[in-house]
């Protein structure tokens, strides 16, 4: 009989946790059922539904509401019981907590959780952080194995009570073949392609446009760093903050040109055209954009969130700013980077450093774990 895997994710969109879901779908030969929350991106849902069964759970959302979450729990138990599932694999904090309880209630033998970031710690309100830390600690016994994106995040979960033996670091797969440094002769053409001046410093942000990522205040932070000198801020991504940034583009800080590109498939070209990447996020697990930037030889500035020091230790060039939310320190770090030697002199990290992010390596790690816990080999033949 084929293995039946139910993946549960709070919101299917275009982020790092979604990439980890795709990694599982590609790596594990099984009958896959994917349960998504109602706020999922319709295009992303349709893409997954082309190959797998997808069920939308109307009450599964990020915010906490006891009655709504209770309905979600009942719905998940019903789904899992009706499908005779062998493995439940959850993604994102809300789906992780409700999914593991539902799985055990439905007597699913194996429960996994892919941890892309913690739902507690710096960057969260004190009450929210305490509540999620307690919930994670109390329900950790229900999880057989955590697939954790980085060692900083693994340390945070372990400190909160998750047994070390359950924590396995598995990176989010990245194809870094196009993320290479641009030669001095290429930079002008790359900048022309996105409509920015070749002679001005270019700062870029790549990611979701939401409040947690800190991007909404980034134009003002870059303005403080620029101190009136010409600087171009390129923002690549979409999300709920798009309209706020669009309004800000009409009245940018002095000296700052704000370029909004929306969602961009060719992220490598944006990074190769830039002098500096800024990640003002208040919470991360291991920022994939910093891996991509390092592969391009692009320096970064970021708050001291999980994964940033880990990547710096691997050779990524950047400045870690503490504490989280200190916009003055962030502006000073950006200004210091812009005063450095030209971007064209930057050198990428040795590509062998990023072998753990190779899609084949990631797939092997998932399959090996599944096979060990299922007690059977999985057929990977085409």
C-alpha positions as CSV (number, residue, x, y, z in Angstrom):
1,X,0.0,0.0,0.0
2,X,1.3,3.5,-0.8
3,X,2.2,5.8,2.1
4,X,-0.4,8.5,2.8
5,X,0.9,11.9,3.9
6,X,-1.2,14.8,5.0
7,X,0.5,18.1,5.1
8,X,-1.2,21.0,7.0
9,X,-0.2,24.6,6.5
10,X,-1.8,27.7,7.9
11,X,-1.3,29.9,4.8
12,X,0.0,28.7,1.5
13,X,1.7,31.7,-0.3
14,X,5.3,32.3,-1.5
15,X,7.4,32.3,1.7
16,X,10.1,30.1,3.1
17,X,7.8,27.8,5.0
18,X,5.9,27.1,1.7
19,X,9.2,26.1,0.1
20,X,9.6,23.5,2.8
21,X,6.2,22.1,2.0
22,X,7.2,21.8,-1.7
23,X,10.4,20.1,-0.6
24,X,8.4,17.4,1.1
25,X,6.0,17.0,-1.8
26,X,8.9,16.5,-4.2
27,X,11.1,14.3,-1.9
28,X,8.6,11.8,-0.5
29,X,6.9,9.4,-2.9
30,X,3.5,9.0,-1.4
31,X,-0.2,9.9,-1.8
32,X,-0.2,13.5,-0.6
33,X,-3.1,15.4,0.8
34,X,-2.5,19.1,1.5
35,X,-4.7,21.0,3.9
36,X,-4.5,24.8,3.7
37,X,-5.9,27.7,5.5
38,X,-8.5,30.1,4.0
39,X,-6.0,33.0,3.6
40,X,-3.9,31.0,1.1
41,X,-2.9,32.5,-2.2
42,X,-5.3,31.1,-4.9
43,X,-2.5,30.7,-7.5
44,X,-0.3,28.8,-5.1
45,X,-3.2,26.5,-4.1
46,X,-4.0,25.9,-7.8
47,X,-0.4,24.9,-8.5
48,X,-0.3,22.4,-5.7
49,X,-3.8,21.1,-6.7
50,X,-2.6,20.3,-10.1
51,X,-0.7,17.3,-8.7
52,X,-2.2,16.6,-5.2
53,X,-5.5,16.7,-3.4
54,X,-6.0,20.0,-1.6
55,X,-8.6,20.8,1.1
56,X,-9.2,24.3,2.3
57,X,-10.0,24.6,6.0
58,X,-12.1,27.8,6.3
59,X,-11.3,28.3,10.0
60,X,-7.6,27.8,9.8
61,X,-6.0,31.3,10.0
62,X,-3.0,32.8,11.8
63,X,-4.9,34.8,14.5
64,X,-5.9,33.0,17.7
65,X,-9.6,32.5,18.5
66,X,-10.7,29.7,20.8
67,X,-14.0,28.9,19.1
68,X,-12.7,29.1,15.5
69,X,-9.6,27.1,16.5
70,X,-11.8,24.5,18.1
71,X,-13.8,24.2,14.8
72,X,-10.5,23.8,13.0
73,X,-9.4,21.0,15.3
74,X,-12.6,19.1,14.8
75,X,-12.4,19.5,11.0
76,X,-8.8,18.3,10.9
77,X,-9.6,15.2,13.0
78,X,-12.5,14.4,10.6
79,X,-10.2,14.8,7.5
80,X,-7.4,12.6,9.0
81,X,-9.7,9.9,10.1
82,X,-11.5,9.7,6.7
83,X,-8.1,9.4,4.8
84,X,-6.4,6.7,7.0
85,X,-3.3,8.8,7.0
86,X,0.2,7.4,7.9
87,X,2.0,10.7,8.5
88,X,0.9,14.2,9.3
89,X,3.5,16.8,8.4
90,X,2.7,20.4,9.6
91,X,4.1,23.8,8.6
92,X,3.8,27.2,10.3
93,X,2.9,27.7,14.0
94,X,-0.9,27.5,14.1
95,X,-1.1,24.5,11.8
96,X,1.7,22.9,13.7
97,X,-0.1,23.2,17.1
98,X,-3.6,22.2,15.9
99,X,-2.3,19.7,13.4
100,X,-0.3,17.7,15.9
101,X,-3.2,17.5,18.4
102,X,-5.6,16.5,15.6
103,X,-3.2,13.8,14.4
104,X,-2.9,12.2,17.8
105,X,-6.7,12.4,18.2
106,X,-7.1,10.7,14.9
107,X,-4.4,8.1,15.9
108,X,-2.0,9.0,13.1
109,X,1.2,7.1,14.0
110,X,3.8,9.7,12.9
111,X,3.6,13.4,13.3
112,X,6.3,15.8,11.9
113,X,6.7,19.5,12.1
114,X,8.8,21.7,9.8
115,X,10.0,24.7,11.8
116,X,10.8,27.7,9.6
117,X,10.8,30.1,12.6
118,X,9.8,30.2,16.2
119,X,6.4,31.7,17.2
120,X,7.9,33.1,20.4
121,X,10.9,35.1,21.5
122,X,12.2,38.6,20.4
123,X,10.0,40.2,17.8
124,X,6.8,39.1,19.5
125,X,4.7,40.7,22.3
126,X,5.4,39.4,25.7
127,X,2.0,37.8,26.3
128,X,1.9,36.3,22.8
129,X,5.4,35.0,23.1
130,X,4.7,33.4,26.5
131,X,1.5,31.8,25.2
132,X,3.0,30.2,22.1
133,X,6.2,29.1,24.0
134,X,4.0,27.3,26.5
135,X,1.8,25.7,23.8
136,X,4.9,24.5,21.9
137,X,6.4,23.1,25.1
138,X,3.3,21.3,26.1
139,X,2.6,19.7,22.7
140,X,6.2,18.8,21.8
141,X,5.6,15.2,23.1
142,X,3.1,14.7,20.3
143,X,5.7,15.3,17.6
144,X,8.1,12.6,16.5
145,X,10.5,14.8,14.7
146,X,11.1,18.5,14.0
147,X,12.7,19.4,10.7
148,X,14.3,22.7,11.6
149,X,15.7,25.2,9.1
150,X,18.7,26.3,11.1
151,X,20.8,25.7,14.2
152,X,19.9,29.0,15.9
153,X,16.2,28.0,15.7
154,X,17.0,24.5,16.9
155,X,18.8,26.0,19.9
156,X,15.7,28.2,20.6
157,X,13.3,25.2,20.5
158,X,15.6,23.1,22.6
159,X,15.9,25.9,25.3
160,X,12.1,25.9,25.3
161,X,11.9,22.1,26.1
162,X,12.0,20.3,22.8
163,X,14.3,17.2,23.2
164,X,17.4,17.6,21.1
165,X,16.9,14.1,19.8
166,X,13.8,15.3,18.0
167,X,15.5,18.2,16.3
168,X,17.0,17.6,12.8
169,X,18.4,20.5,10.8
170,X,17.1,20.3,7.2
171,X,17.6,23.4,5.1
172,X,15.1,24.8,2.7
173,X,16.2,23.8,-0.8
174,X,17.6,26.6,-3.0
175,X,18.8,26.5,-6.6
176,X,21.7,29.0,-6.4
177,X,23.1,28.5,-9.9
178,X,22.1,32.0,-11.0
179,X,23.1,33.7,-7.7
180,X,26.6,34.6,-8.8
181,X,28.4,38.0,-8.5
182,X,27.9,40.4,-11.3
183,X,30.9,41.6,-13.1
184,X,31.5,45.4,-13.3
185,X,30.4,45.3,-16.9
186,X,27.0,43.7,-16.1
187,X,25.8,46.0,-13.4
188,X,24.7,48.8,-15.7
189,X,22.6,46.5,-17.8
190,X,21.0,44.8,-14.7
191,X,20.1,48.2,-13.3
192,X,18.7,49.5,-16.6
193,X,16.5,46.4,-16.7
194,X,14.7,47.4,-13.5
195,X,14.7,51.1,-14.3
196,X,17.2,52.5,-11.8
197,X,20.2,54.8,-12.3
198,X,23.5,53.0,-12.7
199,X,25.5,55.7,-10.9
200,X,23.6,55.7,-7.5
201,X,24.0,53.2,-4.7
202,X,21.2,50.6,-4.8
203,X,19.7,49.1,-1.6
204,X,17.3,46.2,-2.1
205,X,14.7,44.4,0.0
206,X,13.3,41.0,-1.2
207,X,10.4,39.3,0.6
208,X,6.9,39.6,1.8
209,X,5.4,43.1,2.3
210,X,4.0,42.7,5.8
211,X,4.5,44.4,9.1
212,X,6.6,41.6,10.7
213,X,9.2,42.0,8.0
214,X,9.8,45.7,8.8
215,X,9.6,46.8,5.2
216,X,6.9,49.4,5.7
217,X,9.3,51.7,7.6
218,X,12.3,50.8,5.5
219,X,12.1,53.9,3.2
220,X,12.5,56.2,6.2
221,X,15.3,54.1,7.6
222,X,17.2,54.3,4.2
223,X,16.4,58.0,4.1
224,X,18.2,58.4,7.5
225,X,21.1,56.4,6.2
226,X,21.3,58.4,2.9
227,X,21.3,61.7,4.7
228,X,20.3,63.5,1.5
229,X,22.7,61.7,-0.9
230,X,21.1,59.9,-3.8
231,X,20.2,56.3,-3.0
232,X,17.8,53.9,-4.8
233,X,15.7,51.5,-2.6
234,X,14.4,48.6,-4.7
235,X,11.6,46.5,-3.1
236,X,10.8,43.2,-4.6
237,X,7.8,41.3,-3.2
238,X,4.1,41.6,-2.6
239,X,1.8,41.4,0.4
240,X,-0.7,43.4,2.5
241,X,1.7,46.4,2.8
242,X,1.9,47.0,-0.9
243,X,-0.6,49.9,-0.8
244,X,1.2,51.6,2.1
245,X,4.5,51.5,0.2
246,X,2.8,52.7,-3.0
247,X,1.6,55.7,-1.2
248,X,5.1,56.3,0.2
249,X,6.6,56.2,-3.2
250,X,4.8,59.5,-4.1
251,X,6.5,61.2,-1.2
252,X,9.9,59.5,-0.5
253,X,12.5,60.7,1.9
254,X,15.0,63.3,0.5
255,X,17.5,61.7,-1.8
256,X,15.7,58.3,-1.9
257,X,14.2,56.9,-5.1
258,X,11.7,54.1,-4.1
259,X,11.2,51.4,-6.8
260,X,8.5,48.9,-6.2
261,X,8.7,45.8,-8.4
262,X,6.0,43.6,-6.9
263,X,6.6,39.8,-7.0
264,X,9.7,39.0,-8.9
265,X,10.6,35.5,-10.1
266,X,14.2,36.4,-11.1
267,X,15.4,37.5,-7.6
268,X,19.0,36.8,-8.6
269,X,19.0,39.8,-11.1
270,X,17.8,42.1,-8.4
271,X,20.5,41.1,-6.0
272,X,23.2,41.2,-8.7
273,X,22.2,44.8,-9.5
274,X,22.4,45.9,-5.9
275,X,25.0,47.2,-3.5
276,X,23.4,46.1,-0.3
277,X,20.4,43.9,0.9
278,X,18.5,45.0,4.0
279,X,16.4,42.6,6.0
280,X,14.6,44.5,8.8
281,X,12.5,41.5,9.9
282,X,11.7,41.1,13.6
283,X,11.5,37.3,13.5
284,X,13.1,34.6,11.3
285,X,14.3,31.0,11.4
286,X,17.1,31.2,8.8
287,X,16.5,33.9,6.2
288,X,16.8,32.4,2.7
289,X,17.3,35.8,1.1
290,X,20.6,36.0,3.0
291,X,21.8,32.7,1.6
292,X,21.0,34.0,-1.9
293,X,22.7,37.3,-1.2
294,X,25.8,35.6,0.1
295,X,25.9,33.4,-3.0
296,X,25.9,36.6,-5.1
297,X,28.6,38.3,-2.9
298,X,26.0,40.9,-1.8
299,X,26.5,42.3,1.7
300,X,23.5,42.5,4.0
301,X,22.3,44.4,7.0
302,X,19.8,42.7,9.3
303,X,18.4,42.6,12.8
304,X,19.8,40.0,15.1
305,X,17.2,37.3,14.5
306,X,17.6,33.6,14.4
307,X,19.9,32.5,11.5
308,X,21.7,35.7,10.9
309,X,24.7,35.0,13.0
310,X,24.6,31.4,11.8
311,X,25.0,32.6,8.2
312,X,27.6,35.2,9.1
313,X,29.7,32.4,10.6
314,X,29.4,30.5,7.3
315,X,31.0,33.4,5.5
316,X,28.1,35.7,4.5
317,X,29.2,39.3,4.5
318,X,27.0,41.5,6.7
319,X,26.3,43.5,9.8
320,X,24.1,42.2,12.6
321,X,22.2,45.0,14.3
322,X,20.9,44.6,17.9
323,X,18.4,44.9,19.4
324,X,15.6,44.0,17.1
325,X,13.6,47.1,16.2
326,X,16.4,49.6,16.7
327,X,15.9,51.6,13.5
328,X,18.6,54.1,14.4
329,X,21.2,51.4,14.6
330,X,19.9,49.9,11.4
331,X,20.2,53.2,9.6
332,X,23.8,53.6,10.9
333,X,24.7,50.1,9.7
334,X,23.3,50.8,6.2
335,X,25.2,54.1,6.0
336,X,28.4,52.3,7.0
337,X,28.0,49.7,4.3
338,X,27.2,52.3,1.7
339,X,30.5,54.0,2.6
340,X,32.5,50.8,1.8
341,X,34.3,50.0,-1.4
342,X,32.3,49.4,-4.6
343,X,29.9,46.5,-4.7
344,X,31.7,45.1,-7.8
345,X,34.7,44.2,-5.6
346,X,32.6,41.8,-3.4
347,X,33.4,38.1,-3.6
348,X,30.9,35.3,-3.2
349,X,31.2,32.7,-0.5
350,X,32.7,29.3,-1.6
351,X,29.7,27.5,-3.2
352,X,30.5,24.3,-1.3
353,X,29.3,26.1,1.9
354,X,25.8,26.0,0.5
355,X,25.7,22.3,-0.3
356,X,23.2,21.6,2.5
357,X,20.7,23.7,0.6
358,X,21.1,21.6,-2.6
359,X,17.6,20.2,-3.5
360,X,19.0,16.7,-3.9
361,X,20.6,16.8,-0.4
362,X,17.4,18.1,1.1
363,X,15.3,15.5,-0.6
364,X,17.6,12.7,0.7
365,X,17.3,14.0,4.2
366,X,13.5,13.9,4.2
367,X,13.3,10.5,2.5
368,X,15.8,9.0,5.0
369,X,13.9,10.3,8.0
370,X,10.5,9.1,6.6
371,X,12.0,5.6,5.8
372,X,13.5,5.3,9.3
373,X,10.2,6.2,11.1
374,X,8.0,4.2,8.7
375,X,10.3,1.2,8.8
376,X,10.1,0.7,5.1
377,X,11.9,1.9,1.9
378,X,10.1,4.4,-0.3
379,X,10.0,3.8,-4.1
380,X,11.6,6.8,-5.8
381,X,11.6,5.3,-9.3
382,X,9.9,7.6,-11.9
